Amino acid sequence: MQSMKIYEVLQKKRTLSFEVFPPKRTEEGTEKIFATIDALKELNPDYISVTYGASGSNARNAAEIAGYIKRIGIEPLAHLTGGPSSPEDIDRTAKEFLDLGIENVLALRGDRPVDFQADFCKYFPHASDLMVYLQKYPFSLAGAAYPEGHFECDTLFKDLEALKVKQDAGAKFFVTQLFYDNSYYYRLVREAEKLGITVPIIPGIMPLLKVNNIKRVKEMCGSAVPLAFRNMIEVYSDRPAVMEEIGLNFAVYQIIDLLANGAPGIHLYIMNNAAAAQNIYSRLERVFRELF
């Protein structure tokens, strides 16, 4: 299998990437996610990231999916979550990744479960702690960034200090949490540079295609939905086709604006919806061909 470090690609060009998550481990679920990945391959992504539950659930399934991505010729960015894990858990998963040819890892602490126990994050209380531990493996590491600040930090600037620690611990690039107001991303990049953060910060975009996803987004990450956008989707909340069109067009607008302002790539959280990715790509195909 061909070796590829994502950060080396970022040194040469912008990247287009997608994120998928493991379905329940059933034969039908596996077939569906593989079909989704096959469809995404046709869009020529530079990499596809694979997440799993904050509690560590679906980790084995995620490794299987990352291995499939590698086998079909796309570079996987495999998530590895320290919060619910022991060093033995990390070693076992790291070795499984290496056996599958996986070289790029997004190291995370993981969100605290609602019913988290006191020993959550016992061994790796911060993503940077996990990154330091992973130095004994030949992975290329990435980290997460939060344009609106992590909800556990009092201010964005404390969160930026944590971002600098991640860079110092080995993060070669960052992928942001989803957002809908690009000004938060621009502020993040501007203030990060002041602190000496020099690695690329890739914006993460999730098309908002259903009105009930507004509440989910707020609960999941607290991202603000601009009033004008929210008004449009709420006015047409009872017309799913119109609502979806609004969401796709807003995502396209975000991407165009981000690229015009120098974003080093685009990462799409597609929620395993290959059709949404294809739709956005078709609207921006000439842009991607020209600028990527």
C-alpha positions as a printed Julia matrix, in Angstrom:
292×3 Matrix{Float64}:
   0.0    0.0     0.0
   1.25   3.44   -0.91
   2.5    5.66    1.91
   0.93   9.09    2.26
   1.17  11.68    4.99
  -1.71  14.15    4.78
   0.36  17.05    6.1
   2.77  16.57    3.19
  -0.12  16.91    0.74
  -1.15  20.12    2.52
   2.3   21.52    1.86
   1.63  21.23   -1.87
  -2.08  21.88   -2.37
  -5.48  22.37   -0.83
  -7.27  19.22    0.28
 -10.83  18.02   -0.11
 -11.96  15.48    2.47
 -15.05  13.85    3.91
 -15.94  12.33    7.25
 -17.94   9.15    7.77
 -18.95   7.29   10.9
 -19.4    3.57   11.51
 -22.98   2.29   11.44
 -24.09  -0.48   13.73
 -21.99  -3.56   13.09
 -24.34  -5.53   10.91
 -23.85  -6.97    7.45
 -26.33  -4.47    6.01
 -24.69  -1.54    7.83
 -21.23  -2.53    6.6
 -22.42  -2.87    3.01
 -24.03   0.58    3.16
 -20.96   2.36    4.5
 -18.72   0.64    1.96
 -21.11   1.75   -0.81
 -21.0    5.3     0.57
 -17.2    5.26    0.54
 -17.18   3.89   -3.02
 -19.39   6.81   -4.07
 -17.14   9.31   -2.29
 -14.08   7.89   -4.06
 -15.53   9.11   -7.36
 -15.2   12.69   -6.04
 -11.4   12.31   -5.73
 -10.99  13.23   -2.07
  -7.5   13.56   -0.66
  -8.57  11.62    2.43
 -11.62  10.35    4.31
 -11.78  10.49    8.09
 -13.52   7.86   10.2
 -14.95   8.7    13.6
 -16.41   6.58   16.36
 -18.42   7.11   19.55
 -17.0    9.28   22.34
 -17.33   6.33   24.72
 -15.05   4.28   22.49
 -17.95   2.34   21.0
 -17.58   1.15   17.4
 -13.78   1.51   17.58
 -13.16  -1.91   16.0
 -15.73  -1.2    13.33
 -14.07   2.15   12.65
 -10.72   0.44   12.15
 -12.3   -1.98    9.67
 -13.78   0.93    7.72
 -10.49   2.84    7.75
  -8.78  -0.26    6.44
 -11.29  -0.51    3.6
 -10.67   3.15    2.67
  -6.94   2.42    2.5
  -7.45  -0.69    0.36
  -9.44   1.17   -2.3
  -6.69   3.74   -2.69
  -7.81   6.66   -0.52
  -5.93   7.78    2.55
  -7.91   7.33    5.8
  -7.64   9.7     8.73
  -8.55   7.42   11.61
  -9.86   8.94   14.84
  -8.32   7.77   18.08
 -10.01   8.89   21.3
  -8.04   9.01   24.53
 -10.76   9.91   27.04
 -12.39   6.52   27.47
  -9.19   4.58   26.76
  -6.4    3.04   28.78
  -2.82   2.84   27.47
  -3.5   -0.82   26.67
  -6.55   0.17   24.62
  -4.52   2.73   22.69
  -1.69   0.27   22.05
  -4.11  -2.37   20.78
  -5.85   0.06   18.41
  -2.57   1.63   17.27
  -1.18  -1.77   16.33
  -4.39  -2.62   14.5
  -4.07   0.64   12.55
  -0.48  -0.14   11.62
  -1.43  -3.65   10.47
  -4.03  -2.03    8.18
  -1.49   0.4     6.74
  -3.06   3.44    8.43
  -0.58   6.28    8.84
  -2.69   9.33    9.7
  -4.47   9.65   13.03
  -6.73  12.38   14.4
  -5.98  12.3    18.13
  -8.87  13.42   20.33
  -9.79  13.4    23.95
 -13.45  12.83   23.11
 -16.54  14.54   24.49
 -17.56  13.6    27.97
 -20.67  11.37   27.9
 -23.69  12.82   29.65
 -23.42  10.1    32.3
 -19.61  10.09   32.41
 -17.87   8.52   35.36
 -15.13  10.11   37.44
 -12.48   7.95   35.78
 -13.29   9.24   32.28
 -10.03  10.73   30.95
  -8.11   8.95   33.71
  -5.1    8.32   31.49
  -5.41  10.93   28.76
  -7.16  14.02   30.16
  -6.25  16.08   27.09
  -5.79  15.31   23.41
  -2.22  16.55   23.73
  -1.52  13.83   26.32
  -2.63  11.22   23.8
  -0.46  12.83   21.12
   2.6   12.63   23.36
   1.86   8.96   24.06
   1.5    8.23   20.34
   4.98   9.55   19.56
   6.3    5.99   19.9
   4.31   5.06   16.79
   5.07   6.24   13.22
   1.75   8.06   12.83
   1.26  11.49   11.36
  -0.97  13.26   13.88
  -3.81  15.73   13.44
  -5.88  17.53   16.05
  -9.26  19.19   16.45
  -9.85  22.95   16.58
 -12.94  24.86   17.67
 -13.8   28.12   15.86
 -16.24  29.15   18.57
 -14.06  27.78   21.37
 -14.44  24.44   23.15
 -17.45  24.53   25.45
 -15.31  23.5    28.42
 -13.02  26.54   28.0
 -14.02  29.87   29.5
 -12.62  31.83   26.57
 -11.45  31.2    23.04
  -7.96  32.27   24.05
  -7.64  29.5    26.64
  -8.72  27.1    23.94
  -6.1   28.54   21.6
  -3.43  27.92   24.23
  -4.52  24.27   24.23
  -4.25  24.29   20.43
  -0.65  25.47   20.69
   0.07  22.63   23.14
  -1.34  20.18   20.59
   0.92  21.57   17.9
   3.91  21.26   20.22
   2.84  17.68   20.99
   3.05  16.72   17.33
  -0.13  17.85   15.51
   0.77  18.49   11.87
  -2.59  20.04   11.01
  -5.99  20.72   12.54
  -9.55  20.06   11.41
 -12.22  22.3    12.91
 -15.53  21.5    14.48
 -18.42  22.37   12.2
 -19.59  25.99   12.06
 -22.02  28.12   10.05
 -20.58  31.59   10.54
 -17.25  31.85    8.71
 -16.17  34.86   10.75
 -15.51  32.49   13.69
 -13.08  30.51   11.53
 -11.26  33.64   10.38
 -10.91  34.81   13.97
  -9.58  31.39   14.99
  -6.9   31.44   12.28
  -5.93  35.05   12.98
  -5.56  34.57   16.73
  -3.87  31.18   16.33
  -1.17  32.75   14.19
  -0.52  35.32   16.92
   0.21  32.46   19.33
   2.69  30.84   16.97
   0.42  28.17   15.52
   1.83  27.58   12.06
   0.24  24.32   10.88
  -2.82  24.36    8.55
  -6.28  24.69   10.09
  -8.83  23.03    7.8
 -12.43  24.25    8.14
 -15.11  21.62    8.74
 -18.5   22.15    7.08
 -21.69  20.16    7.69
 -24.62  20.87    5.35
 -27.72  21.61    7.41
 -30.42  19.81    5.43
 -33.21  19.26    7.95
 -34.78  21.73   10.33
 -34.64  19.33   13.27
 -30.87  19.22   12.85
 -30.65  22.78   14.23
 -31.38  21.49   17.71
 -29.0   18.59   17.24
 -26.19  20.91   16.16
 -26.76  23.15   19.18
 -26.67  20.18   21.55
 -23.69  18.56   19.85
 -21.32  21.5    19.58
 -23.16  24.74   20.3
 -22.43  26.21   16.87
 -24.36  29.39   16.13
 -26.69  29.33   13.12
 -26.79  32.81   11.51
 -30.18  34.45   11.82
 -30.73  34.94    8.09
 -29.95  31.26    7.42
 -32.1   30.11   10.31
 -35.02  32.23    9.12
 -34.86  30.66    5.66
 -34.85  27.07    6.87
 -37.55  27.65    9.47
 -39.86  29.36    6.97
 -39.6   26.27    4.74
 -39.36  23.67    7.49
 -42.5   21.94    6.21
 -41.07  21.64    2.68
 -38.17  19.18    2.89
 -37.04  19.63   -0.72
 -36.81  23.41   -0.34
 -35.16  23.06    3.05
 -32.51  20.73    1.6
 -31.84  23.1    -1.3
 -31.31  26.0     1.13
 -28.9   23.92    3.21
 -26.88  22.81    0.2
 -26.65  26.32   -1.19
 -25.53  27.72    2.16
 -22.79  25.09    2.4
 -21.66  26.01   -1.13
 -21.58  29.69   -0.12
 -19.51  28.9     2.96
 -17.02  26.91    0.91
 -16.62  29.59   -1.77
 -16.1   32.25    0.88
 -13.58  30.12    2.79
 -11.55  29.38   -0.33
 -11.58  33.04   -1.37
 -10.11  33.86    2.04
  -7.29  31.35    1.84
  -8.58  28.21    3.59
  -6.06  25.37    3.11
  -8.78  22.84    2.32
 -12.38  21.83    2.96
 -13.53  19.0     5.21
 -17.16  17.95    4.76
 -19.09  16.27    7.56
 -21.6   14.45    5.39
 -23.23  12.15    7.99
 -22.77   9.2     5.6
 -24.9   11.01    3.02
 -23.02  10.46   -0.22
 -25.78  12.17   -2.22
 -25.22  15.43   -0.32
 -21.48  15.24   -1.01
 -22.12  14.56   -4.68
 -24.57  17.46   -4.89
 -22.15  19.93   -3.34
 -19.3   18.65   -5.49
 -21.33  19.01   -8.68
 -22.06  22.65   -7.86
 -18.4   23.34   -7.14
 -16.68  20.97   -9.56
 -15.04  23.71  -11.62
 -13.94  25.47   -8.43
 -12.35  22.31   -7.06
 -10.61  21.58  -10.36
  -9.25  25.13  -10.55
  -8.27  25.71   -6.92
  -7.34  22.25   -5.59
